[in-house]
Amino acid sequence: MRTARTAVNRTALGTGGLVLLLAGALLAATDRTVARRLPAWWPDSRTNNVLLEPGRLAQLRSEGWWTPTVMAASIGLTLLFAYWALGQLRSGSGRRMALPSPGCTVRPQALAEAVTARATAVPGVARTHARVLPRRGRRLELELRVWLDPDTSPDAVLPALRAVTAEVEGAAAPYTTRTRLRLSTASHRAPHVR
């Protein structure tokens, strides 16, 4: 789901940026100093031009399909962008998760900070980053990114990291937890000096 959201966001941003770039280029071409330097194939865009000539617009409006098509496209795009915007507001990390004790809740961000602190305390771990994402149906996704010290092997830290994820599964008892662990080695390169 997160990958699909990222792809949709990038596509929407790229499309919006391209439209704005083309509109800006067209508007910049209305300046006379710029318009003289444009190639011959560039559309003529003098300051007194309109997007559709009045005669052509009247002809399109007299067609039976024009008005319903424009209305349907406008309504469809408005609903699509409204749904997209609402989806951006609905983030998995902002909700509270109910715990088995009555009246007890926990924020996923607080749980992620606790997991980060516990995993960073493991010997051989340079730093960590955790994300806790609640899903539908009492499911929980734990994404744990761990950077190891340069001289530490993954076998040395995996038992301790499994114990940390087992604690998370126990703490979020009504939820079934799916853990994704990504191990990397911290860079041991010297910083660049000028």
C-alpha positions in Angstrom: 0.0 0.0 0.0 2.8 2.4 0.9 4.6 1.7 -2.4 1.4 2.4 -4.3 0.8 5.6 -2.4 4.4 6.7 -3.2 4.0 5.9 -6.9 0.7 7.8 -7.1 2.2 10.8 -5.3 5.2 10.9 -7.6 3.0 10.5 -10.7 0.7 13.3 -9.5 3.6 15.6 -8.6 5.4 14.9 -11.9 2.2 15.5 -13.9 1.4 18.7 -12.0 4.9 19.9 -12.4 5.0 19.2 -16.1 1.7 21.0 -16.6 2.9 24.0 -14.6 6.2 24.1 -16.5 4.4 24.0 -19.9 2.0 26.7 -18.8 4.8 28.9 -17.5 6.7 28.4 -20.8 3.6 29.4 -22.7 3.1 32.5 -20.6 6.7 33.4 -20.8 6.4 33.3 -24.6 3.9 36.1 -24.5 6.7 38.6 -23.7 7.7 40.2 -27.0 11.5 39.8 -26.4 11.1 36.1 -25.7 8.5 35.6 -28.5 10.9 36.9 -31.2 13.5 34.2 -30.3 11.1 31.2 -30.3 11.3 28.6 -33.1 8.7 28.7 -35.9 6.8 25.6 -34.6 6.1 27.3 -31.2 2.4 28.2 -30.9 1.7 31.9 -31.4 0.8 33.3 -28.0 0.4 37.1 -28.2 -1.0 38.9 -25.2 -4.4 39.4 -26.9 -4.9 35.8 -27.8 -7.4 33.5 -26.2 -7.3 29.8 -25.6 -10.4 29.2 -27.8 -11.7 31.6 -30.4 -15.3 32.8 -29.6 -16.6 31.2 -32.9 -15.0 27.8 -32.2 -16.3 27.9 -28.6 -19.8 28.6 -29.7 -19.5 25.7 -32.2 -18.3 23.3 -29.5 -21.1 24.4 -27.2 -23.7 23.7 -29.9 -22.5 20.1 -30.1 -24.5 17.7 -27.9 -21.5 16.0 -26.3 -19.4 19.1 -25.3 -21.2 20.3 -22.2 -21.8 16.9 -20.6 -18.2 15.8 -21.3 -16.7 19.0 -19.8 -18.9 18.7 -16.8 -18.2 15.0 -16.3 -14.4 15.5 -16.7 -14.4 18.4 -14.2 -16.5 16.6 -11.6 -14.4 13.4 -12.0 -11.1 15.3 -11.6 -12.4 17.2 -8.6 -13.5 13.9 -6.9 -10.3 12.2 -7.8 -8.1 15.0 -6.3 -10.4 15.2 -3.2 -10.0 11.5 -2.6 -6.3 11.7 -3.1 -6.0 14.7 -0.7 -8.0 12.8 1.9 -5.8 9.8 1.5 -2.8 12.0 2.3 -4.3 13.2 5.5 -5.1 9.7 6.6 -1.7 8.5 7.8 -1.2 5.2 9.6 1.2 6.7 12.2 -1.2 9.4 13.5 -3.9 7.0 14.9 -3.9 5.5 18.3 -3.9 1.8 18.8 -6.1 0.2 21.4 -4.4 -2.1 23.8 -6.0 -5.1 25.7 -6.4 -3.2 29.0 -9.6 -1.2 29.1 -9.0 2.5 28.1 -5.3 2.0 27.2 -4.0 3.2 23.8 -0.6 3.9 22.4 0.5 6.0 19.5 2.4 4.1 16.8 5.1 6.8 16.8 5.7 6.2 20.5 6.0 2.5 20.0 8.4 3.1 17.1 10.5 5.4 19.3 10.6 2.7 22.0 11.7 0.0 19.5 14.4 2.4 18.1 15.8 2.9 21.6 15.8 -0.8 22.5 17.4 -1.8 19.2 20.0 0.9 19.4 21.1 -0.5 22.8 22.0 -3.8 21.3 25.9 -4.2 21.2 27.2 -3.8 17.7 24.4 -1.6 16.4 25.4 1.9 15.3 21.9 3.3 14.8 18.4 2.3 14.0 15.2 3.6 12.6 11.8 2.0 13.3 8.3 2.6 11.8 5.1 1.1 13.2 2.2 1.1 10.8 -1.3 -0.1 11.9 -3.3 -1.8 9.2 -6.9 -3.0 9.0 -8.0 -6.1 10.8 -5.8 -5.7 13.8 -2.6 -6.1 11.8 0.6 -4.2 12.5 3.7 -3.7 10.3 7.0 -3.1 12.0 9.8 -1.8 9.7 13.1 -1.9 11.5 16.2 -0.5 9.7 19.5 -1.3 11.6 23.0 0.0 10.8 25.7 -2.2 12.2 29.2 -1.2 13.3 31.7 -1.9 10.6 33.3 -4.9 12.4 29.9 -6.5 13.5 28.5 -9.5 11.7 24.7 -9.8 11.3 24.8 -13.2 13.1 26.0 -11.4 16.3 23.0 -9.1 16.5 20.2 -11.1 15.1 19.2 -13.0 18.3 19.0 -9.7 20.3 17.0 -8.0 17.5 14.6 -11.0 17.4 14.1 -10.5 21.2 13.3 -6.8 20.6 10.7 -7.7 17.9 9.3 -10.4 20.2 8.8 -7.7 22.9 6.9 -5.6 20.4 4.7 -8.5 19.5 3.9 -9.1 23.1 3.3 -5.4 23.8 0.9 -5.1 20.9 -0.9 -8.3 21.9 -4.3 -7.9 20.1 -2.4 -7.1 16.9 -0.7 -9.6 14.7 2.7 -8.1 13.9 4.6 -8.5 10.7 8.2 -7.4 11.0 10.6 -6.4 8.2 14.2 -6.1 9.3 16.8 -4.5 7.1 20.5 -4.6 8.0 23.2 -2.3 6.7 26.7 -1.6 7.7 27.5 1.8 8.9 30.0 3.6 6.7 33.5 3.6 8.0 34.8 6.0 5.4 36.5 9.1 6.6 34.6 12.4 6.0 35.8 14.4 3.1 38.1 17.3 4.0 38.8 20.2 1.8 
